[in-house]
Amino acid sequence: MKHQSESHYPAPAAVVLKMFADRSFHERKLQKLGIANFEIIEHEADGERARIRISRQLPVQLPGMKKGAGAVVHTEVWSLKDGVGDITAEPQGMPLEMRCSARIEPDGDDACVARYEWDIKANVPVVGKRIEKFVAADIDKRGEQEAEAGRTLLDDYR
């Protein structure tokens, strides 16, 4: 299933990309979201490219499956020069694939928008499409929560 979402930031794209490239930003964002159980598996940033890989425990309630918590390994790779990124979210032990192409673009004076084009695939007979729709709605909800947490940290990167 294809799904598009976006997040708005009251700062230039360069500031948001600087923030996305910072390991400390990701740690503080997750803490603001109340996610205490996470691990930064990998982080590298060299001024032109940034890559971060994080494992975090999230509550999971997919249609047709038991409620619980599951590990999600989230990877972001950004070209800091072009504002283009690739994102994957890998729920461990679930027949679900999520990949995304992202772009950060100017949005008026001193603001930008991060646009995300997701490809969501649930490999579950009968309920797969329903799971994909649920995941798309969850991406929107969590994405807005993460963007709001990020907006509160923007001033540290100006």
C-alpha positions in Angstrom: 0.0 0.0 0.0 1.3 3.5 -0.9 0.8 6.2 1.8 1.9 9.8 1.9 2.4 11.9 5.0 4.1 15.1 5.9 5.4 17.1 8.9 5.8 20.8 9.1 8.6 22.6 10.9 9.0 26.4 11.7 12.6 26.4 10.6 14.6 26.2 7.4 15.4 22.8 5.9 19.1 23.1 6.9 18.2 23.5 10.5 15.9 20.5 10.5 18.5 18.3 8.7 21.1 19.4 11.2 18.7 18.2 13.9 17.9 14.9 12.2 21.6 14.2 11.9 22.3 14.6 15.6 22.2 11.5 17.8 21.2 13.5 20.9 18.1 14.8 19.1 16.9 11.2 18.5 17.6 10.3 22.2 15.8 13.4 23.5 12.9 13.0 21.0 12.2 9.4 22.2 12.4 10.4 25.8 9.9 13.2 25.2 7.6 10.6 23.6 7.9 8.5 26.7 9.8 5.7 25.0 12.3 4.6 27.6 13.3 1.3 26.1 15.4 2.1 23.1 18.9 1.5 21.8 20.9 3.5 19.3 22.4 0.7 17.3 24.3 2.8 14.8 24.9 6.5 14.2 27.2 8.3 11.8 27.1 11.8 10.4 29.9 13.5 8.4 28.3 16.8 7.2 27.1 15.4 3.9 25.3 12.2 5.0 23.7 11.0 8.2 22.6 7.5 9.2 20.9 6.4 12.4 19.6 3.0 13.3 17.4 2.7 16.5 15.7 -0.3 18.1 12.7 0.7 20.3 9.9 -1.1 22.1 6.5 0.1 21.0 3.0 -1.0 22.0 1.5 -3.1 19.2 -2.2 -3.7 18.5 -2.6 -4.9 14.9 -6.0 -6.1 13.7 -6.3 -9.9 14.1 -3.3 -10.1 16.4 -2.8 -10.0 20.1 -2.0 -6.7 21.9 1.5 -6.5 23.2 4.8 -4.7 22.8 7.3 -5.3 20.0 10.7 -4.2 18.9 10.9 -2.0 15.8 14.2 -1.3 14.2 14.1 2.1 12.5 16.7 3.3 10.1 17.1 6.8 8.6 19.7 7.7 6.0 19.7 11.4 5.0 21.7 13.3 2.3 22.2 16.5 4.2 23.1 18.4 1.1 19.9 17.5 -0.9 17.5 17.0 2.0 16.6 13.5 0.6 16.2 10.5 2.9 15.4 6.8 3.0 13.7 5.3 6.0 12.8 1.8 6.9 10.9 0.5 9.9 11.3 -3.2 10.6 8.8 -4.6 13.2 10.6 -7.7 14.6 8.7 -10.9 14.3 5.9 -9.5 12.2 5.1 -10.1 8.6 5.3 -6.4 7.8 7.6 -4.3 5.6 7.7 -0.5 5.7 9.9 1.6 3.5 9.9 5.3 2.8 11.4 7.9 0.5 11.6 11.3 2.2 12.3 14.9 1.2 12.6 18.1 3.2 11.6 21.2 1.2 11.2 24.9 1.9 7.6 25.9 2.9 7.4 29.7 2.9 9.7 32.0 4.9 11.8 30.3 7.6 9.8 27.0 7.4 10.0 23.6 5.8 8.0 20.5 5.2 9.2 16.9 5.4 7.3 14.8 2.9 7.2 11.0 3.3 6.2 8.5 0.6 5.6 5.1 2.4 5.3 1.7 0.9 3.6 -0.6 3.4 3.3 -4.3 2.9 1.6 -6.8 5.3 2.3 -10.4 4.2 -0.8 -11.8 6.0 -3.6 -13.6 4.1 -7.1 -12.3 4.4 -6.3 -9.3 6.8 -3.2 -8.0 5.1 -4.9 -4.9 3.5 -6.6 -4.1 6.8 -3.3 -4.2 8.6 -1.7 -2.0 6.0 -4.5 0.6 6.5 -4.1 0.4 10.3 -0.3 0.9 9.9 -0.8 3.9 7.6 -3.1 5.6 10.3 -0.5 4.7 13.0 2.3 6.3 10.9 0.2 9.5 10.7 -0.4 9.5 14.4 3.1 8.7 15.5 4.6 10.9 12.8 2.7 13.9 14.2 3.8 13.1 17.7 7.4 12.8 16.7 7.3 16.0 14.7 5.8 17.9 17.7 8.6 16.6 19.9 11.1 17.7 17.2 9.6 21.2 17.0 10.2 21.6 20.8 13.9 20.9 20.2 14.4 23.0 17.1 16.0 26.0 18.9 19.0 23.9 19.9 19.9 23.7 16.2 19.4 27.3 15.0 
